[in-house]
Amino acid sequence: MSSYIDPERAQFEAFKDLPRDVPLNMLNLLKLNDRAVYEDGTTVTGAEAYAAYGRDSGPIFKRVGGTIIWRGEPKLMLIGPEAETWDLAFVAYYPTASAFLEMVTDPDYRIAVKHRQAAVADSRLLRCGEQPATEGFG
């Protein structure tokens, strides 16, 4: 089974090729490691490592205009592979794609991301554009 922690180069380049001056919502699905192991051998729980990521990256996220607009606790995969389970699900809003790129290239963020890399066993990050709300599914 493949794990997805960081974007592949081609995926990141495709992200950068999309319009940068538009708002975006990033759907995050995360499976945390039971034990997070850092390069120096330090171990904590995956939840503790992810909390450290939030603490250290949070000020940068807020500075670029990011906010969490929805957070949920995954309970059951109703449609999809039963074995694919997630510990955390949330939608992060960015005022522009450029704001997201500013965050992930910030020198302090590049230090903070080590916590995410230690914490996460698998993840999905889906860039979504905004559409007007409607009353139905269509």
C-alpha positions as a Markdown table, in Angstrom:
| # | Residue | x | y | z |
|---|---|---|---|---|
| 1 | Met | 0.0 | 0.0 | 0.0 |
| 2 | Ser | 1.4 | 3.4 | -1.0 |
| 3 | Ser | 1.4 | 6.2 | 1.5 |
| 4 | Tyr | 1.1 | 9.8 | 0.5 |
| 5 | Ile | 2.8 | 12.3 | 2.8 |
| 6 | Asp | 4.2 | 15.1 | 0.5 |
| 7 | Pro | 3.3 | 16.0 | -3.0 |
| 8 | Glu | 5.3 | 14.5 | -5.9 |
| 9 | Arg | 7.2 | 17.1 | -8.0 |
| 10 | Ala | 4.8 | 16.7 | -11.0 |
| 11 | Gln | 1.7 | 17.2 | -8.7 |
| 12 | Phe | 3.3 | 20.3 | -7.2 |
| 13 | Glu | 4.1 | 21.7 | -10.6 |
| 14 | Ala | 0.5 | 21.0 | -11.8 |
| 15 | Phe | -0.7 | 22.9 | -8.7 |
| 16 | Lys | 1.5 | 25.9 | -9.6 |
| 17 | Asp | 0.3 | 25.8 | -13.2 |
| 18 | Leu | -3.3 | 26.5 | -12.1 |
| 19 | Pro | -4.6 | 30.0 | -11.5 |
| 20 | Arg | -2.9 | 31.6 | -8.4 |
| 21 | Asp | -5.2 | 34.5 | -7.9 |
| 22 | Val | -8.3 | 32.6 | -6.9 |
| 23 | Pro | -9.6 | 31.4 | -3.5 |
| 24 | Leu | -9.2 | 27.7 | -2.8 |
| 25 | Asn | -10.3 | 25.1 | -0.3 |
| 26 | Met | -8.0 | 22.2 | 0.5 |
| 27 | Leu | -9.8 | 19.0 | 1.6 |
| 28 | Asn | -7.4 | 17.2 | 4.0 |
| 29 | Leu | -7.8 | 13.6 | 5.0 |
| 30 | Leu | -5.1 | 12.3 | 7.4 |
| 31 | Lys | -4.2 | 9.0 | 8.9 |
| 32 | Leu | -1.7 | 9.4 | 11.8 |
| 33 | Asn | 1.1 | 7.2 | 12.8 |
| 34 | Asp | 0.7 | 5.5 | 16.2 |
| 35 | Arg | 4.3 | 6.5 | 16.9 |
| 36 | Ala | 5.9 | 9.4 | 15.2 |
| 37 | Val | 9.7 | 9.0 | 14.8 |
| 38 | Tyr | 11.8 | 12.1 | 14.0 |
| 39 | Glu | 15.2 | 12.0 | 12.2 |
| 40 | Asp | 17.0 | 12.4 | 15.5 |
| 41 | Gly | 15.3 | 9.4 | 17.0 |
| 42 | Thr | 12.8 | 11.3 | 19.1 |
| 43 | Thr | 9.4 | 9.5 | 19.3 |
| 44 | Val | 6.0 | 10.8 | 20.3 |
| 45 | Thr | 2.5 | 9.8 | 19.3 |
| 46 | Gly | 1.3 | 10.8 | 15.8 |
| 47 | Ala | -1.3 | 13.0 | 17.4 |
| 48 | Glu | 1.4 | 14.8 | 19.5 |
| 49 | Ala | 3.5 | 15.4 | 16.4 |
| 50 | Tyr | 0.6 | 16.7 | 14.4 |
| 51 | Ala | -0.3 | 19.0 | 17.3 |
| 52 | Ala | 3.3 | 20.3 | 17.1 |
| 53 | Tyr | 2.8 | 20.9 | 13.4 |
| 54 | Gly | -0.3 | 22.9 | 14.1 |
| 55 | Arg | 1.4 | 24.9 | 16.8 |
| 56 | Asp | 4.4 | 25.8 | 14.7 |
| 57 | Ser | 2.7 | 26.3 | 11.3 |
| 58 | Gly | -0.4 | 27.9 | 12.6 |
| 59 | Pro | 0.9 | 31.5 | 12.8 |
| 60 | Ile | 2.1 | 31.2 | 9.2 |
| 61 | Phe | -1.2 | 29.7 | 8.1 |
| 62 | Lys | -3.0 | 32.6 | 9.7 |
| 63 | Arg | -0.6 | 35.2 | 8.4 |
| 64 | Val | -1.3 | 34.2 | 4.8 |
| 65 | Gly | -5.1 | 34.4 | 5.4 |
| 66 | Gly | -5.8 | 30.7 | 6.0 |
| 67 | Thr | -8.6 | 29.4 | 8.1 |
| 68 | Ile | -10.2 | 26.1 | 8.9 |
| 69 | Ile | -13.8 | 26.3 | 7.6 |
| 70 | Trp | -14.8 | 22.7 | 8.5 |
| 71 | Arg | -13.5 | 20.0 | 10.7 |
| 72 | Gly | -15.0 | 16.5 | 11.2 |
| 73 | Glu | -14.2 | 13.2 | 12.7 |
| 74 | Pro | -14.3 | 10.4 | 10.1 |
| 75 | Lys | -16.5 | 7.5 | 11.3 |
| 76 | Leu | -17.2 | 5.2 | 8.4 |
| 77 | Met | -16.3 | 4.8 | 4.8 |
| 78 | Leu | -19.7 | 4.5 | 3.2 |
| 79 | Ile | -18.5 | 4.6 | -0.4 |
| 80 | Gly | -14.9 | 3.7 | -1.1 |
| 81 | Pro | -12.4 | 1.2 | 0.1 |
| 82 | Glu | -13.3 | -0.1 | 3.6 |
| 83 | Ala | -9.6 | -0.4 | 4.5 |
| 84 | Glu | -9.0 | 3.3 | 3.8 |
| 85 | Thr | -9.6 | 5.0 | 7.2 |
| 86 | Trp | -8.8 | 8.5 | 8.3 |
| 87 | Asp | -8.2 | 10.0 | 11.7 |
| 88 | Leu | -8.7 | 13.6 | 10.7 |
| 89 | Ala | -10.7 | 15.4 | 8.1 |
| 90 | Phe | -10.9 | 19.2 | 7.5 |
| 91 | Val | -11.2 | 21.9 | 4.9 |
| 92 | Ala | -8.6 | 24.7 | 5.0 |
| 93 | Tyr | -9.5 | 27.9 | 3.1 |
| 94 | Tyr | -6.9 | 30.1 | 1.5 |
| 95 | Pro | -7.8 | 33.5 | 0.0 |
| 96 | Thr | -5.6 | 32.6 | -3.0 |
| 97 | Ala | -3.5 | 29.8 | -4.3 |
| 98 | Ser | -0.6 | 32.2 | -4.0 |
| 99 | Ala | -1.2 | 32.4 | -0.2 |
| 100 | Phe | -0.9 | 28.6 | 0.0 |
| 101 | Leu | 2.3 | 28.7 | -2.0 |
| 102 | Glu | 3.6 | 31.5 | 0.3 |
| 103 | Met | 2.9 | 29.3 | 3.3 |
| 104 | Val | 4.6 | 26.1 | 2.1 |
| 105 | Thr | 7.7 | 28.0 | 0.9 |
| 106 | Asp | 8.1 | 30.1 | 4.1 |
| 107 | Pro | 11.4 | 29.2 | 5.8 |
| 108 | Asp | 9.7 | 28.7 | 9.2 |
| 109 | Tyr | 7.0 | 26.5 | 7.6 |
| 110 | Arg | 9.7 | 24.3 | 6.1 |
| 111 | Ile | 11.0 | 23.7 | 9.6 |
| 112 | Ala | 7.5 | 23.1 | 11.0 |
| 113 | Val | 6.6 | 20.6 | 8.3 |
| 114 | Lys | 9.0 | 18.0 | 9.9 |
| 115 | His | 6.2 | 17.5 | 12.5 |
| 116 | Arg | 3.6 | 16.7 | 9.8 |
| 117 | Gln | 6.0 | 14.4 | 8.1 |
| 118 | Ala | 6.6 | 12.5 | 11.3 |
| 119 | Ala | 3.0 | 12.5 | 12.3 |
| 120 | Val | 1.3 | 11.4 | 9.1 |
| 121 | Ala | 1.1 | 7.7 | 7.9 |
| 122 | Asp | -1.0 | 8.6 | 4.9 |
| 123 | Ser | -2.9 | 11.6 | 3.6 |
| 124 | Arg | -5.0 | 13.1 | 0.8 |
| 125 | Leu | -4.9 | 16.8 | -0.1 |
| 126 | Leu | -7.4 | 17.9 | -2.7 |
| 127 | Arg | -7.4 | 21.4 | -4.1 |
| 128 | Cys | -11.0 | 22.5 | -4.7 |
| 129 | Gly | -12.2 | 25.7 | -6.4 |
| 130 | Glu | -15.2 | 27.5 | -5.1 |
| 131 | Gln | -18.7 | 27.3 | -6.7 |
| 132 | Pro | -21.9 | 29.0 | -5.7 |
| 133 | Ala | -24.1 | 27.2 | -3.3 |
| 134 | Thr | -27.3 | 25.6 | -4.6 |
| 135 | Glu | -30.2 | 23.8 | -3.0 |
| 136 | Gly | -29.6 | 20.5 | -4.7 |
| 137 | Phe | -26.6 | 18.2 | -5.5 |
| 138 | Gly | -26.3 | 19.4 | -9.1 |
